Amino acid sequence: MKNFISLRIATLALFTGYMLKTTDAHADLTFLGVAAGDATTSDVIVWTRAKDEADPQPTA
């Protein structure tokens, strides 16, 4: 029974390490422009256009 618990802990540790490794995303963005939008006294809407240099797609 003790080996089963150790195996479960080892599997959980490996799975957690794998999940942390795969969720580490790095995006190389280039901002093409920023424009001001609707502003009120409590909030503002700002539009931006960005391009991911790692996976360039046509901007529309």
N, C-alpha and C positions, 0 to 999 in steps of 0.2 A: 504494500500500500504506500509506503514511503517513496518508493521509486516512481510510482504513478503521480504523486503530488509534485515531485521534482521535475518530472517530464512535463506536467501541465505548466509549471512556473517557467521552465525553459522555453516552451512553445509560446507562451504568452509574452515573454521578454523578446523573443525573436520577432514575433508578429508586431509588437509595439515598435521595435526598432525599424522594421521594414516600413510601417505606416508613417513614421516620422521622416524617414528618408524620402519616400515617394511624395509626400505632401510639401516638400521644400521646393517651391516654385520660384524661379527667378525670371522676370520678364524685362527685356531691354526695350523700353519705350522711348519713342521720340514724339514730343508734342508738336503738332503742326500748327496749332492755333488755339487761342482762347478768346471767347467773346462773352461779354456781359449779357445778362438776361433780365428777367423780371425781379425787381428789388422792392421789398416792403420794409417796414420798420423793424421786423423781427427776423426775416430770412431773405435769402437771395438765391437765385438760380443762375448757375454759371455753366456754359457749354464749353466743352473742350473736344479736340480731335487729336487722337493719338494713333501711332503706328507701332506695332510690335516688330522690332528688328529681327528677333529670333524666328518669327514665322510671318514674313511679310505677305499680306493679302492686299488686293486692290482696295483703296478707300473710295467709298461712294458718297 
